[in-house]
Amino acid sequence: MTTSPSPDVTATPAPGAGQAALPAQALALGDDALILSHRLGEWAGQAPVLEEEVALANIALDLLGQARVLLSLVGDEDELAFLREEREFRNLQLVEQPNGDFAHTIARQLYFSTYQELLYEHLAAGGGELAPLAGKAVKEVAYHRDHAEQWTLRLGDGTDESHTRMQRALDALWRFTGELFEPVEGLEAVPWPALRDAWTTRLTDTLGRATLTVPEGPQRGAWTAGAGRQGLHTEPFGRLLAEMQHLHRSHPGATW
């Protein structure tokens, strides 16, 4: 579960870079973790085997812990999670996509965790405001990425049916991956092109070992790249938000 920084994505930011925009960058990364945590939590009682239900729940809890720390840098974490409107969320469109079948969940996790591990390696090495969080979280994220990789190998190099489903999931979610590498406010010092190259290399290696292929076509669909960071979300997000916020909004001011 340990990992070491990739030398090609660990450029040191300029002194003080990003401090003024800390709420913006913390909000974006916190929303990513919060929304994906909720999606993974939807597998409770639904996972194909009990061991996998526990694994997905643990990954969801890791992400929720990251979200709490990041959102607390912006304001009240409960208010930010449960009282904001759809257009106020800054998460990637990738993480809000429905679970689909198990292969879709694994493809989504592979795409995102590989990206998040590389990003957190850079942030941990950069010495900025988010370095302490990233330094701790990158070990968790390395496990998330390894978990997704192992399932990708099992499904891709398994039966004809599992191979077909895994390739179909990778193809379906590919159009949301371009947004991963759009610059984030407050994280201008991140070498986004190098991050994309490292992500592509890792992904190509994993899919090759799984007898799968990297999807063809542009990494953006009908939506403008970076739309999620601008508060523009896909149709499933509204339903996710209604479910996630229902209890809090139904009992305002309640304590537990």
C-alpha positions in Angstrom: 0.0 0.0 0.0 3.0 2.3 0.0 3.9 4.3 -3.0 6.7 6.7 -4.2 6.3 9.9 -6.1 6.5 9.8 -9.9 9.5 12.0 -10.8 7.7 13.4 -13.9 4.8 14.9 -12.1 6.4 16.4 -8.9 7.4 19.9 -10.0 7.7 22.2 -7.0 5.2 25.1 -6.9 6.3 28.6 -6.5 6.4 29.9 -2.9 2.9 30.8 -1.7 1.3 29.5 -4.9 -2.3 28.6 -4.5 -2.8 30.0 -0.9 -5.3 32.6 -2.0 -7.3 30.0 -3.9 -7.2 27.3 -1.2 -11.0 27.3 -0.9 -11.4 26.7 -4.6 -8.9 23.8 -4.8 -10.1 22.2 -1.6 -13.7 22.5 -2.7 -13.0 20.8 -6.1 -11.0 17.9 -4.6 -13.3 17.6 -1.6 -16.4 17.3 -3.9 -14.7 14.6 -5.9 -14.1 12.5 -2.8 -17.6 13.2 -1.4 -19.5 12.3 -4.5 -17.5 9.2 -5.3 -17.8 8.1 -1.7 -21.6 8.3 -2.0 -21.6 6.3 -5.2 -19.5 3.6 -3.7 -21.7 3.5 -0.6 -24.6 2.6 -2.9 -23.1 -0.8 -3.2 -23.9 -1.6 0.4 -26.0 -4.8 0.3 -25.6 -5.0 -3.5 -22.0 -6.1 -4.1 -21.4 -9.4 -5.8 -19.6 -11.0 -2.8 -19.4 -10.0 0.9 -15.7 -9.4 0.8 -16.2 -6.9 -2.0 -18.9 -5.1 -0.2 -16.5 -4.6 2.7 -13.7 -3.4 0.4 -16.0 -0.9 -1.4 -17.3 0.4 1.9 -13.7 0.9 3.2 -12.8 2.8 0.0 -15.9 4.9 0.4 -15.0 5.7 4.0 -11.4 6.7 3.0 -12.8 9.1 0.5 -15.4 10.5 2.9 -12.5 11.2 5.4 -10.7 13.0 2.7 -13.8 15.0 1.8 -14.4 16.0 5.4 -10.8 17.4 5.8 -10.9 19.2 2.5 -14.4 20.7 2.9 -13.5 21.9 6.5 -10.9 24.1 4.9 -13.6 25.9 3.0 -16.4 26.1 5.7 -18.9 24.0 7.6 -18.6 20.5 6.1 -22.2 19.5 6.8 -23.6 22.7 5.2 -21.3 22.3 2.2 -22.3 18.6 1.7 -26.0 18.8 2.4 -27.2 22.4 1.7 -25.6 23.4 -1.5 -27.5 23.4 -4.8 -26.4 21.3 -7.8 -24.6 24.2 -9.6 -22.5 24.9 -6.5 -20.7 21.5 -6.6 -17.3 21.4 -8.3 -16.7 17.7 -8.7 -15.6 15.9 -11.9 -18.5 14.6 -14.0 -16.7 11.2 -13.9 -17.3 10.5 -10.2 -21.0 11.3 -10.4 -21.7 8.6 -13.0 -24.0 5.8 -11.9 -22.5 2.6 -10.7 -24.0 0.5 -13.5 -22.8 -3.1 -13.4 -19.8 -4.0 -11.4 -17.5 -3.5 -14.4 -18.6 0.1 -14.7 -17.8 0.8 -11.0 -14.3 -0.7 -11.5 -13.7 1.2 -14.7 -14.7 4.5 -13.0 -12.5 3.7 -10.0 -9.5 2.8 -12.2 -9.7 6.0 -14.1 -10.2 8.2 -11.0 -7.8 6.5 -8.6 -4.9 6.4 -11.0 -5.4 10.2 -11.5 -5.9 10.9 -7.8 -2.8 9.0 -6.8 -0.6 10.9 -9.3 -2.1 14.2 -8.2 -1.7 13.5 -4.5 1.9 12.4 -5.1 2.6 15.8 -6.7 0.8 17.7 -3.9 2.5 15.7 -1.2 6.0 16.5 -2.7 5.2 20.2 -3.4 5.1 21.4 0.2 2.0 23.5 -0.2 -1.1 23.8 2.0 -2.5 20.5 0.9 0.8 18.6 1.3 0.0 17.1 4.8 -3.4 15.8 3.6 -2.0 14.5 0.3 0.9 12.8 2.1 -1.5 10.8 4.2 -4.2 10.2 1.6 -1.9 9.0 -1.1 -1.3 5.7 0.8 -5.1 5.1 0.8 -5.4 6.1 -2.8 -2.6 3.7 -3.8 -4.8 0.9 -2.3 -7.8 2.2 -4.2 -5.9 2.1 -7.4 -4.5 -1.4 -6.7 -7.9 -2.7 -5.9 -9.3 -1.4 -9.2 -6.3 -2.7 -11.1 -6.7 -6.2 -9.7 -10.4 -6.4 -10.6 -9.6 -5.0 -14.1 -7.2 -7.9 -14.6 -9.7 -10.4 -13.3 -12.5 -9.2 -15.4 -10.5 -8.4 -18.5 -8.6 -11.6 -18.6 -11.4 -13.8 -17.3 -14.4 -15.1 -19.2 -15.6 -13.8 -22.5 -18.5 -12.2 -20.7 -16.4 -10.4 -18.1 -14.0 -9.2 -20.8 -16.8 -7.8 -22.9 -18.4 -6.1 -19.9 -15.1 -4.5 -18.7 -14.2 -3.2 -22.2 -17.7 -1.8 -22.6 -17.5 0.0 -19.3 -14.1 1.5 -20.2 -15.5 2.7 -23.5 -18.6 4.2 -21.9 -16.7 6.2 -19.3 -13.8 7.3 -21.5 -15.5 10.6 -22.6 -15.4 11.8 -19.0 -11.6 11.4 -18.5 -10.6 14.5 -20.4 -11.8 16.6 -17.5 -9.3 15.0 -15.2 -6.5 17.0 -16.7 -8.2 20.4 -17.0 -6.4 22.9 -14.8 -8.0 23.5 -11.4 -8.2 26.9 -9.8 -5.5 27.1 -7.1 -3.5 24.2 -8.6 -1.9 26.0 -11.5 1.5 24.7 -10.5 0.4 21.1 -11.2 2.1 19.9 -14.4 -1.2 18.8 -16.0 0.3 17.6 -19.3 2.9 15.4 -17.5 0.1 14.2 -15.2 -1.9 13.1 -18.3 1.1 11.3 -19.8 1.8 9.4 -16.6 -1.8 8.5 -16.2 -2.0 7.3 -19.8 1.2 5.2 -19.4 -0.1 3.5 -16.2 -3.5 2.9 -17.7 -2.1 1.5 -20.9 0.1 -1.0 -19.0 -2.8 -2.1 -16.8 -5.2 -2.6 -19.7 -2.6 -4.4 -21.7 -2.0 -6.9 -18.9 -5.8 -7.4 -18.7 -6.0 -8.1 -22.5 -8.1 -4.9 -22.8 -7.6 -1.9 -25.1 -7.4 1.8 -24.3 -10.6 3.3 -25.7 -10.4 5.3 -28.9 -11.8 8.7 -29.6 -11.5 12.0 -27.8 -11.5 12.2 -24.0 -14.5 14.6 -24.0 -18.1 14.2 -25.2 -20.8 16.6 -25.9 -20.1 18.5 -22.7 -17.4 21.1 -22.6 -14.2 19.7 -20.9 -14.0 21.0 -17.4 -17.8 21.4 -17.1 -18.1 19.7 -13.7 -15.5 22.1 -12.2 -17.8 24.9 -13.5 -20.8 23.5 -11.7 -22.3 21.9 -14.8 -23.3 18.3 -14.2 -24.9 15.3 -15.9 -28.5 14.2 -15.4 -27.7 11.4 -12.8 -26.2 14.0 -10.4 -29.5 15.6 -9.6 -30.9 12.3 -8.4 -27.7 11.5 -6.4 -27.9 14.9 -4.7 -31.6 14.5 -3.8 -30.8 11.1 -2.1 -27.7 12.3 -0.4 -29.3 15.5 1.0 -32.8 14.3 1.8 -32.4 13.4 5.5 -30.5 16.6 6.4 -32.9 18.8 4.6 -35.9 17.0 6.1 -34.7 17.6 9.6 -33.0 21.0 9.6 -31.0 21.7 12.8 -31.2 18.2 14.1 -28.2 16.6 15.9 -27.4 13.0 16.1 
